[in-house]
Amino acid sequence: MKSKTLSIIIPVLNEDRFISDVVNSVENLEISGVDKEVIIIDDGSTDSTHSVAEKLAKRWSNIKLLRNKKNRGKGYSVRRGIRESSGDVIIIQDADLEYNPEDIPKVVEPILRGDADVVYGSRFLRRHKPGYTLFYIGNLLLSFMTGLLYGASVSDMETCYKAFSRHVADNIKLKANRFDFEPEITAKILKQGFAIEEVPIKYAGRSFNEGKKITWKDGMVALWTLIEYRFKRG
């Protein structure tokens, strides 16, 4: 039986402290019958992230390293990664240690065995201690609004771990450049009629001092994006 390929897309901005640990953890994953393709997109980092990523690309032959000439945003980087990917299944991995790469096999398994087209790794299907109560409440509100607007039960719309088949990637046209990527892809997946399966994942949130980048303003943009795409064509 021909092996399937899993494309792991890693957008990165100024994460020289964590990128090695993340990439090496991803590379050390063993998933039966699956070849891995790792696509790192450096979104205009100003620290030593790119030089670290270059060393990783020399160590691991399956890494494709891309670099945006200037900072374009997570959404732009993920979209570029999807365009450059060749995998049968695609998953997004942030370049910090909030999400544990050990959960990747569990997230992609339903797609690999043909039981799902889209799987989200949900932080809220298991107990975790939120670092910021406002963000926790905001995430719950956004997930509630996703269900209200699109008639789907999604407990963690903002999760990093979004996995989908090549068929889904080829049938959804994405436009977002920044953190509005999360609600946009969710809205368009649901409007295309694809069901979202969820599996529980581990999560270790970090503080702004440790490099957390998303803010409450991004939450407001996410809410508007959900509403906009509910009534917008395309």
DAGI-V38703 format. One line per field, one symbol per residue. ss: DSSP state (@ for helix, = for strand, . for the rest). phi: phi as a letter, one per 20 degrees, with the letter a starting at -180 (. if undefined). A space follows every 10 residues. Layout:
BEGIN
ss: ???
phi: ???
END
This chain:
BEGIN
ss: ...======= ==......@@ @@@@@@@... ...======= ==......@@ @@@@@@@@@. ..=====... ...@@@@@@@ @@@@....== ==......=. @@@@@@@@@@ @@.....=== ==@@@..... ..@@@@@@@@ @@@@@@@@@@ .......... .====@@@@@ @......... @@@@@@@@@@ @....===== ..=....... .....@@@@@ @@@@@@@@@@ @...
phi: .ffeddedec fbblcffdgf fffffffefd cgmcedcddd deemgdeegf fffffffffd feedddbffb fdofffffgf fffeecffcc cdcfecdfde gfeggffegg ffenebeccd eefdebfbef fcffffffff ffffffffed mcecebfegf fddbfggfgf dcedcfdcff gfffffffff ffneedeccf cebcfdeffe ogdfcfffff fffffgfgff dden
END
